[in-house]
Amino acid sequence: MILTPWGTEYFNGHLLALTVIGDGTATGKIVGKTAFMTLRDQRTPWIPISEIVTEDSETHAEEKLSKRHPRYYVSSYDTTTAIGVQVGRCIPRYTPPDDQRPQGILWLLDQWSNSWAAIHHQPDQPGPYRVRQYGPRRLFDEVSAAYRTWNTPGASPSHQTASKPNSRDPRPLPDEQMSR
């Protein structure tokens, strides 16, 4: 049995219990919440939003409306777990409204592909909510689809199968190598 901290870029705070199988794989599930500090060389680099959301990308961003308030995508442990497992390399960041900017913005960022999405909301105002996204990935579409999949009756984000032969890299596996 292996008990280890585990996380995704979307949410890093899980305790994973794995049972090793003779073929080099391990299966298990998330057994709880935890808070461990990752080693520096295992941390996702912090890139300023301004380096991902450029003037050019703002000009060419796709725009749409969403009925769902952005808080639904980040408001609970189960939600962030489910989305993080299904949508790899997506970092959520929230910019709250303030005196200079009356809108709150939930940013969904993939700094590796320079893709981004921004879901705008006004405090105490009902939707629809303005969504802008740019890049080879449509992060809002991916996160929204993951939320809908998780919100389907009977869905559970907690069981993982992992295989990483011949590797000492303890970071999470890419999304395409994980199965629920």
N, C-alpha and C positions, 0 to 999 in steps of 0.2 A: 504494500500500500504506500502510495506517495501522497502526502498532504502538502499542498503548495499554494502560495498566492498566485492569482492569475487575473488577467484583465485584458481589455481591448483599449484602443484609443478612445472609444466612446465612453467607456466607464471602466475604471481600474480599481476594483475593490472586492474581489471574489476570493473565496477559499475553495480550492478544487481538491477533491479526493479521487485519486486514480488507482486502479488496479492494473498492474503490469501483466501483459499476456506474453507467452513465450516467443511470439513472432516479432517482438520489438515494438508492439503497439501498447497503448494503455487506454482503458475506458474508465469513465467515471462521471461524476456530476459535481455541480456547484453545491457545496454543503453549507455555505454561510457567507456573511459579509466579513471583510477584514480590511485592515489598513496597514500596509507595509510600504516602506519607502523603497523604490526601485533603485538599483545601482545606477550611477550616472550614465554608464555606457549602454544601459538598457532602456533609458528614458526616451520618449518621443521628443525630438528637439522642439523647442518653443519658437515658432516662427510668428512674427507680428502679422496681424490680419492684413495690414497694408502691403505686405510682400506677396500675398496670395491674391487679394482683391485689388487689382491694378485699375488705373483709369481706362485702359483699353478693354479689360474684361468687363468693367461696369458698362461701357458703351455697348458691348455685344451680348450682354446677359439676356437670357430668356425670362419673360415675366408671366406669372399666372396668379390665380387666387386660390386660397385654401379655406375650407370651412372650419378646419381644426386649429384651435389656438396652439401656438408653438410650445406652450408649457407641457402639452401632452407628450412631447417627444423627449422630455428630460425630467419629468416630475417624480418618477418613482424608480426604485431599485429594479423592480421587475421589468419596467419599460426599457431602461437604459441597458440592462443585461440582454434582453431580447434583441434590441436594435444593434448593440455592439457585436453580438455573435453573428448576426446576419449581414451587417454592413461593415466590412473591413476598412481600415484606414480612413475613418471618418471621425473628426474631432469636433465636438460641439463646444461652442463658446457663446456666452450670453453677454450682451451689452445692454444694461438697463437704461431706461429713459432717465434723463436728467434735465437740468435747466437749459442746456445747449441743444439737446436732442430729445424732442418729446416722444419719440418712438423707441420702444425696446426692440432689439434685434437678436434672434437666435441665429448664430452663424453655424453652418456645417461646413467643415474645411477638410480637404484632402491636399496636404502640402506636397505630396509626391507627384500628383498629376495636375496641380494648380486648378483643381475644381473647387467650386464653392457654391453654397446656397445661403440665402438670407431670408428669414421669415420675419416680417415686420409686424408689430402690433402697437396699438395705442392703449395705455392703461384704461381699464374700465370701459372699453369700447368693444362691442361684439364684432365678429367677423362679417364678411370674409377678410382674410389676412393676405397681404401682398407678399408674394414669394418671387425672388429673383435667383436665378442659378446660371452658372457658367462652367465651361470646361468639358473634357471628354466624358466625365461622369455627371449624371444628373442626381446630385446628392439628395435633394429634397424628394425626388421620386423614389429613390432607393430607401430612404428612411421612412417615408410614408408607407411604402409597400411592406417594409419590415414591421412597422407598427400594426398595420392591418392584419398581417399574418399572425403576429403574436396575439392580437386581440380576438382572434378566431377561437371559439369555444374548443377547449381541449388542448390548446397549444401550451408548450412548456419550454422555456429556454435553458433549462438547467442540465440537460444531459449532453455530454461531449464525447466524441471519439477523436483521439489524436494520434498521428503517426509522423514521426520526424526521425527517420533512420539516419545513422551516421552523423549526428549533429550534437554539439554541446551548447547550442544557442537556446537559452531558456525563455526567450520571448515568445508571445503567443503565435500560433500558426496563422498563416494567411487564411482569410475567410473561405477560400475555395478548398482548403484541406480539412475543414471542420464540418461535421455533420451533426444534426440534432437527433 
